[in-house]
Amino acid sequence: MIFAVQVRGRHDRVETAAVPDGLLIRTGEQAALVRLEPAVGTQCWRLVVDGHATPVRLHERDGRLIATLGAVRVSMTVRRWLPLPSRERAAASADRRIEIRAPMPGLVIETRVAAGDPVRAGSPVVIVEAMKMQMEIPAPEAGRVEEVRVRAGEEVAGGQLLAIVRPLHARTERTSP
Amino acid sequence: MASIRRLLIANRGEIGVRIVRACRDLGVSPVAVYAPVDAGAPHVRMADAALSLPDDPPVESYLNATRLLALAHRAGADAIHPGYGFLAEQPAFAAACAAEGVRFVGPPAPVLAQCGDKAATRALVAAAGVPVLEGSGPVEDTDAHAQATVLGFPLLIKAVGGGGGKGIHLVRAAAELGGALRLARGEAQAAFGDPRVYLERWLERPRHVEVQILADAGGRVIALGERACSVQRRHQKLIEEAPAPGLSAGLREALGRAAVVVARALDYRNAGTVEFLLEGDRFFFMEVNARIQVEHPVTEALTGVDLVAAQIAVAAGEALPFEQEDVSASGAALECRISAEDPHAGFLPSLGTIDGVVEPAGAGIRVDSGLWSGQVVSRHYDPLLAKVIAWGPTRAVAIARMRRALAEFLVSGVDTTIPFHLWALEQPEFAAGRYDVRFTDRWGEGPSAPDAERLAVLAAAAWADHGLQTPALPLDGASPGWVAAAREEGLR
């Protein structure tokens, strides 16, 4: 099978073929004999490449595949290879609302802004407490608060929408290559 | 243990397991308590009896003094070990235990009250002749600016009521003071039920060294050597080691003597830690942690003293069975804290369900762990999951063993601090023992390496090939689903 693996903006064309001892995987000019064996749980694996074993943790988050090898974290997207230009980027940049989301589940301690308030980049919007730590969730860009979706005392889930900010400056569109 | 036969453990996780083990060694019957989310936890399964608590939030579970005392009576326990955190340093709880004839495994209530008032303790210690970092007493919002101006910026805001990194905020300029005070008070109130804070001078690159002490009711105070705890983030420790690297013999002795002076000034009893900040050859008293600490196994590895067993013996009214001259330390040890945090995303808590664990073992390795498959990592509690302690005849051997152990340690289901530790042990400053409390800043969001990236791509391809996930086709507006499906068919 042929996959497109995207790492830090770079697309690799990766071709896999079943062989008696595992998979023969070709990336560019290189080929390797690879086995991926379950180690424990749903996320921990043993990756054996040309006879050398490395523990690797694989988990999915927000549509990406995250690999952790030793100290290194690699975030990837894996897709079947298609010789089609993607228009995703153009679609994504059209929406100029910034959604501020909870980085983790927790308790809303305080909301610092209300709809209509101006915010500066980095100024706190909501304060969330989890594991006895209070964290200020900042606005990533300057703008005007369009909506605050949570109230103090409310439990929020990880990734839950806290507030929406309309950026002050419309970003200039980059033209797709 | 004549006067303690059954002991209730008012804690959870790895320290719960640690206390069960000390009880077993002493022939004391351990009783566990558990919040609903901890029902399958190791400390529950290992105890003689386990009593349920009604709900997960700390106020309903491990922080509910009245309920825990009632459960101790129900279980027929004659002692309570609070572990660390939760009720460990609450004088009211220690006093309530004493009033009801249950032995509290920790310092008596008046000592806890004294140590809990960080500002008053600083004054007492300074009066005993031990150097103290300049700082204020408890500050009001109204006089904070004036006090801060006297001390100068940057400075630290610290909670009067507690330690453990909670409520500590660094203020670099006067403009940040108001906001940081609000956050610090909020955290202090939530963690310790006391919103009072004080200001302290900030040392730019200090090293954090602490001395373990044991004191019995007969007035014997013994120092068991120091631990270096400079690898921290958010003022919470990640790696601790002993002996502290680069400490001269003279300074080491001076710290031990100062710790004993502090303990005597406080009329201290049971196990405790005297924390110091070091800058060059000068040291400053910071605070006393009036509890067993997370990093106590580092000292145990060097000295062979079982600190938790000693705590229970002292609480039972026994004298410490050794003198200062009997304490000897050999080799080197370090501890890595394995927490449910994402080191690649600012050490944010990582919540979820753990569905598989492999813990390391082997020569020189000790693992204190509360991990279990099925464990739900809850936002209600501290993210510490387990600790790995490596001992070696030399520091280099201990580090090599730790590296091996961390590579064996597998946790499936949540992010952990293991990748950070693997990075830290590789750093030349760490290997050389030349690091300070700013060491963690260099981690950023973690290293990148082309070799690891190539392996990750291979793993991703194998993973997708095995059909562990059906790779999604790029869904751009131009290709409706059926067209894409047809193209996919064409590629087979």
Interface residues (C-beta under 8 A of the other chain):
Chain A: M1 I2 F3 V5 V7 D12 V14 T16 G22 L23 I25 T27 Q30 A32 V34 R35 L36 A39 V40 G41 T42 Q43 C44 W45 L47 V49 T54 P55 V56 R57 L58 E60 G63 L65 A67 T68 L69 G70 A71 V72 R73 V74 M76 V78 R79 R80 W81 L82 L84 S86 R87 E88 A91 P103 M104 P105 G106 I109 E110 P124 I127 E129 A130 M131 K132 M133 Q134 E136 G158
Chain B: K166 G179 L183 G186 E187 A190 A191 R234 H344 A345 L348 P349 S350 L351 I354 D355 G356 V357 V358 S373 R379 H380 Y381 D382 P383 A407 L410 V411 S412 G413 D415 P419 F420 L422 W423 E426 G446 P447 S448 A449 A452 E453 R454 L455 A456 V457 L458 A459 A460 A461 A462 W463 A464 D465 H466 Q469 P471 A472 L473 P474 D476 G477 A478 S479 A484 R487 E488 L491
